[in-house]
Amino acid sequence: MKSISNKLASLLLIAGTWVGGVAHAVQDLPGGPAVNQLNLHPPVTKIAEEQHFLHWMMLIICTVIFVAVFSVMFYSIWKHRQSKGAKAANFHESVTVEVVWTIIPFIIVILMALPATKVLVAQKDTTNADLTIKTTGYQWKWGYDYITGEGEGLAFISTLDSSHRVMSDSGNVKEAPANYLLKVDNPMVVPVNKKIRIITTANDVIHAFMVPAFGIKQDAIPGFVRDTWFRAEKIGDYYGQCAELCGKEHAYMPIHVKVVSAEDYTAWVADQKKKAAAKLDDPTKVWTLEDIVKRGEKVYAANCAACHQANGKGAGPIKPLDGAAVVLDADHAKQIQIVLKGAANGAMPAWGQLSDTDIAAVVSYTKNNWSNKTGQLVQPSEVVAQRGK
């Protein structure tokens, strides 16, 4: 019995040490939330500030009503208890009381509804935006298209940083950074003190674009277009996540919005346009196997490794690419169609948003990596031919 209790004590000590180590690793996240934070995210928009005010106003009103009602109730029960000889009164209803307890709650509801309605109307006013960005939810990443305003024409995909996914898969998170599972490869960048209109939609299932510090949450629904807006008043990094359960990778679909000065935003736009011009590929270009495989390695790491793993072995229900028949098949169209349209009823998402060259590169990479030494080369023109089928 003593040995069992000693073993139990040892296990509790180990568990306590582990929990303490994990807790020690937790840090405040710039832009919120903070460790042990009990309130909402620190607001950086007027709408978020108004939401904070409504939250506390209604909480206080409800608390006062709760205390008042239950105080009267408990006092009445105690004061007029039978053991003290209290006799039940026999009376008819009072018109005055009926009127009072109808009018007072009505006034309270109106006082709560007026500021709430004002904020709700303001939340939906997306007119006169300085910048419009279309955000498209994919399983499991976000696509950003700058539609109007400075930066018009820019478009990119934002995906969870691969190093964070590796950290999550390993379970070793003691040294996790403050932005663990929130770091992305391409954050949305916007200028400070500018009205940003966000148009949401989705490519596959319902997602939701939410950034608590801005006070915004808008569903992204396939086949529909919804919108919201924000005006960040403070430079910094702000984070959110998909707020709709969208599949097994739901937890790995962060949002990172970087708010910068007007000058820094102009410089960022110029830099992004240079990069976009450099990446503008001619789908008729004929690539060598060596060059396209090098490019495919980067595309795979950014978009495919999270599920299929860096070693191509897959995990659980995710099929391996190393040694897969469709990868080894000399008929390139089979694998190209899977990449373009997805498979397994959405378990394998569609990747049609990638360029023809990127798809050709990643297919070529899988056909020539790990044990798949096929020597097969897929050209962008083959992807172009398959898109319409």
C-alpha positions in Angstrom: 0.0 0.0 0.0 2.9 2.3 0.9 4.6 1.7 -2.5 1.4 2.5 -4.3 1.0 5.8 -2.4 4.7 6.6 -3.2 4.2 6.0 -6.9 1.0 8.1 -6.8 2.9 10.9 -5.1 5.7 10.7 -7.7 3.2 10.9 -10.6 1.5 13.9 -9.1 4.9 15.6 -8.6 5.8 14.9 -12.3 2.4 16.1 -13.4 2.8 19.3 -11.3 6.2 19.9 -12.7 5.0 19.5 -16.3 2.0 21.8 -15.7 4.3 24.3 -14.1 6.7 24.1 -17.0 3.9 24.7 -19.5 2.4 27.5 -17.5 5.8 29.1 -17.2 6.1 29.1 -21.0 2.9 31.1 -21.5 3.5 34.8 -22.2 1.4 37.9 -22.9 0.6 38.2 -26.6 1.3 41.7 -28.0 -2.1 43.1 -29.0 -3.8 40.7 -26.6 -4.8 38.5 -24.9 -2.6 38.7 -21.8 -1.9 35.9 -19.3 -4.8 35.5 -16.8 -6.8 38.1 -18.7 -10.4 38.2 -17.5 -11.7 41.0 -19.6 -12.2 41.2 -23.4 -9.2 42.0 -25.7 -7.8 45.5 -25.4 -9.8 47.4 -28.0 -8.0 49.3 -30.8 -11.1 50.5 -32.7 -14.0 52.7 -31.7 -16.4 49.8 -32.4 -14.5 47.5 -30.0 -14.5 50.3 -27.3 -18.3 50.6 -27.7 -18.7 46.8 -27.4 -16.7 47.0 -24.1 -18.9 49.7 -22.8 -22.1 47.7 -23.7 -20.6 44.6 -22.1 -20.0 46.3 -18.8 -23.1 48.4 -18.8 -25.4 45.4 -19.3 -23.4 43.3 -16.9 -23.8 46.0 -14.2 -27.5 46.5 -14.9 -28.2 42.8 -14.8 -26.1 42.4 -11.6 -28.0 45.3 -9.9 -31.4 43.8 -10.9 -30.3 40.3 -9.7 -29.1 41.7 -6.3 -32.3 43.8 -5.9 -34.7 41.1 -6.8 -33.1 38.3 -4.8 -32.5 40.6 -1.8 -36.2 41.5 -1.7 -37.1 37.8 -2.2 -34.8 36.5 0.5 -35.8 39.3 2.9 -39.5 38.5 2.4 -38.9 34.8 3.0 -36.9 35.4 6.1 -39.1 38.1 7.6 -42.4 36.4 6.9 -41.5 32.8 7.7 -44.1 30.6 9.4 -41.9 29.9 12.4 -42.2 33.5 13.4 -46.0 33.3 13.2 -46.4 35.1 9.9 -49.8 34.7 8.4 -50.3 34.6 4.6 -52.1 37.7 3.4 -55.3 37.4 1.3 -55.5 40.2 -1.3 -56.3 40.9 -4.9 -53.9 42.3 -7.5 -52.8 45.9 -7.4 -53.1 47.9 -10.6 -50.4 50.3 -9.4 -47.9 47.5 -8.9 -48.8 45.9 -12.2 -48.2 49.2 -14.0 -44.9 49.9 -12.2 -43.4 46.5 -12.8 -44.3 46.8 -16.5 -43.1 50.3 -17.1 -39.8 50.1 -15.2 -38.5 46.9 -17.1 -39.6 48.6 -20.3 -37.6 51.7 -19.5 -34.6 49.5 -18.6 -34.8 47.6 -21.9 -35.1 50.8 -23.9 -32.0 52.2 -22.1 -30.1 49.1 -23.0 -31.4 48.8 -26.6 -30.7 52.4 -27.7 -26.8 52.3 -27.4 -26.8 48.6 -28.6 -28.7 49.5 -31.7 -26.4 52.5 -32.4 -23.4 50.2 -32.2 -25.0 47.5 -34.3 -25.9 50.0 -37.1 -22.3 51.4 -37.0 -20.9 47.9 -37.3 -22.8 47.4 -40.6 -21.9 50.7 -42.2 -19.1 49.7 -44.6 -19.5 52.7 -46.9 -16.7 55.1 -47.7 -13.9 52.6 -47.1 -10.3 53.6 -47.7 -9.3 50.1 -48.5 -11.4 47.0 -49.4 -9.9 43.5 -48.9 -11.7 40.3 -49.9 -10.9 37.5 -47.4 -11.6 33.9 -48.6 -11.7 31.0 -46.2 -10.0 27.8 -47.4 -9.4 24.6 -45.5 -7.3 25.7 -43.7 -5.9 29.1 -44.6 -7.0 32.6 -45.6 -6.7 34.2 -49.0 -6.5 38.0 -49.2 -7.3 40.0 -52.3 -6.8 43.8 -52.1 -9.7 45.0 -54.3 -9.8 48.8 -54.0 -7.5 51.5 -52.5 -3.8 51.6 -52.2 -2.5 48.1 -52.9 -5.2 47.3 -55.3 -4.4 44.1 -57.2 -2.3 42.4 -54.5 -3.3 38.9 -53.6 -1.8 36.2 -51.5 -2.5 33.2 -49.3 -1.9 33.3 -45.5 -1.0 30.0 -43.9 0.1 28.9 -40.4 3.8 29.0 -40.0 5.1 25.5 -40.6 7.5 25.5 -37.6 4.5 26.0 -35.3 2.7 23.1 -36.8 5.7 20.9 -36.3 5.9 22.1 -32.7 2.2 21.2 -32.2 2.6 17.8 -33.8 5.6 17.0 -31.6 3.8 18.0 -28.4 6.9 19.9 -27.2 5.5 23.3 -26.5 7.4 24.3 -23.4 9.5 26.8 -25.5 6.5 27.9 -27.5 6.6 31.6 -28.4 3.9 34.1 -27.4 2.3 33.9 -30.8 2.2 30.1 -30.8 -0.2 28.8 -33.5 -0.9 32.3 -34.6 2.2 33.1 -36.6 1.6 33.1 -40.4 3.7 33.3 -43.5 1.9 36.3 -45.0 -0.1 38.5 -42.6 -2.7 41.0 -43.8 -1.1 44.4 -43.7 -3.3 47.6 -43.4 -2.6 51.3 -42.6 -3.4 52.8 -39.3 -6.5 55.1 -38.9 -7.9 54.0 -42.3 -11.3 52.5 -42.8 -10.8 48.9 -43.9 -13.8 47.0 -45.5 -13.5 43.3 -45.2 -15.5 41.2 -47.7 -15.8 37.6 -46.6 -16.6 34.4 -48.6 -15.4 30.8 -48.6 -14.1 28.3 -51.0 -15.3 25.0 -49.4 -17.1 25.1 -46.0 -18.3 27.9 -43.7 -15.5 29.8 -41.9 -15.6 33.0 -39.8 -13.2 35.9 -39.8 -12.7 37.2 -36.3 -10.3 39.6 -34.8 -11.3 40.4 -31.2 -9.2 43.5 -30.8 -11.1 45.1 -33.7 -14.5 43.9 -32.5 -15.3 42.1 -35.7 -16.6 38.6 -36.5 -18.1 37.8 -39.9 -19.0 34.4 -41.3 -17.4 33.4 -44.6 -20.0 31.3 -46.5 -19.4 29.5 -49.8 -21.4 31.2 -52.6 -22.3 34.3 -50.5 -20.6 37.6 -49.9 -20.7 39.3 -46.5 -18.9 42.3 -45.2 -17.7 44.1 -42.1 -15.1 46.9 -41.4 -12.6 48.2 -38.9 -10.5 51.3 -38.3 -7.4 50.4 -36.2 -6.2 53.4 -34.2 -3.0 51.8 -32.9 0.0 50.4 -34.8 0.8 46.8 -33.9 0.1 43.1 -34.5 -3.4 41.8 -33.9 -4.5 38.2 -34.0 -7.7 36.2 -34.5 -8.8 32.8 -35.6 -11.5 31.1 -37.7 -14.4 31.1 -35.3 -16.5 28.5 -37.1 -15.8 24.8 -36.7 -14.6 24.1 -40.3 -12.9 20.7 -40.1 -10.0 18.8 -38.5 -7.5 21.6 -39.1 -9.8 24.3 -37.6 -7.3 25.0 -34.8 -4.6 25.8 -37.4 -6.3 28.6 -39.2 -5.1 31.8 -37.6 -5.5 35.4 -38.6 -2.7 37.9 -38.3 -3.4 41.6 -39.1 -0.4 43.9 -39.1 -1.3 47.6 -38.6 1.4 49.9 -39.8 1.9 53.6 -40.4 0.8 55.2 -43.8 4.5 55.5 -44.9 5.3 51.9 -44.0 2.2 50.7 -45.7 3.1 52.5 -48.9 6.6 50.9 -48.8 5.0 47.5 -48.1 2.7 47.8 -51.1 5.7 48.8 -53.4 7.7 45.8 -52.1 4.7 43.4 -52.6 4.2 44.6 -56.1 7.8 44.0 -57.0 7.6 40.4 -55.5 4.3 39.8 -57.4 5.9 40.9 -60.7 8.9 38.6 -60.0 6.6 35.7 -59.4 4.4 36.4 -62.4 5.0 33.2 -64.4 4.4 32.4 -68.0 2.4 29.1 -68.1 3.9 28.3 -71.4 7.4 28.3 -70.0 9.2 25.0 -70.3 11.0 24.2 -67.0 13.9 21.8 -66.3 13.3 19.1 -63.7 15.9 20.5 -61.3 14.4 24.0 -61.3 10.8 23.0 -61.0 11.5 20.5 -58.2 13.3 23.3 -56.2 10.3 25.5 -56.5 8.0 22.6 -55.7 9.8 22.0 -52.4 8.9 25.5 -51.2 5.2 25.1 -52.4 5.0 21.7 -50.6 6.4 23.1 -47.3 4.0 26.0 -47.3 0.8 24.2 -48.3 1.1 20.4 -48.1 3.5 19.4 -45.3 1.0 20.3 -42.6 -1.1 17.3 -43.5 1.1 14.9 -45.6 4.2 15.6 -43.4 7.6 16.7 -44.6 8.6 13.0 -45.1 5.5 12.4 -47.3 4.3 9.6 -45.0 0.9 11.2 -44.0 -0.7 10.7 -40.6 -3.8 8.9 -39.4 -6.4 9.0 -42.2 -4.2 11.3 -44.4 -2.8 9.1 -47.1 1.0 9.1 -47.7 2.4 10.5 -50.9 5.6 8.5 -50.6 5.0 5.4 -52.8 1.4 6.5 -53.6 0.0 4.9 -56.8 -1.4 8.2 -58.1 1.9 10.0 -57.6 3.9 7.2 -59.3 1.4 7.0 -62.2 2.7 8.2 -65.5 -0.7 9.8 -66.2 -0.1 13.3 -64.7 -3.7 14.3 -65.2 -4.9 12.1 -62.3 -2.8 13.8 -59.6 -3.3 17.3 -61.2 -7.1 16.9 -60.9 -6.8 15.9 -57.2 -4.7 19.0 -56.5 -7.1 21.2 -58.4 -10.4 19.8 -57.1 -9.6 18.0 -53.9 -10.7 14.5 -52.9 -12.3 12.4 -50.3 -15.3 14.7 -49.9 -13.3 17.7 -49.0 -10.8 15.9 -46.6 -8.2 16.7 -49.3 -9.0 20.4 -50.0 -8.9 21.9 -53.5 -5.8 23.9 -54.4 -7.1 25.7 -57.5 -6.0 29.0 -56.0 -2.4 28.2 -56.6 -0.8 29.2 -59.9 -0.4 26.8 -62.7 3.4 26.9 -62.2 3.1 26.2 -58.4 0.8 23.2 -59.0 3.1 21.8 -61.7 6.0 22.4 -59.3 4.5 20.7 -56.3 3.3 17.7 -58.4 6.8 17.4 -59.9 8.3 17.6 -56.4 6.2 14.7 -55.1 6.9 12.6 -58.1 10.7 13.0 -57.5 11.1 13.1 -53.8 11.5 10.5 -51.0 11.4 7.1 -52.7 9.4 8.5 -55.6 12.3 8.7 -58.1 10.1 8.7 -61.2 12.0 11.3 -63.2 8.7 12.6 -64.4 8.4 16.3 -65.1 5.0 18.2 -65.0 4.9 21.4 -67.0 2.6 24.3 -66.2 0.9 23.9 -69.6 -0.4 20.5 -68.4 -2.1 22.2 -65.5 -3.7 24.8 -67.8 -5.1 22.0 -69.9 -6.6 20.3 -66.8 -8.3 23.4 -65.2 -11.3 23.3 -67.5 -12.0 19.6 -67.1 
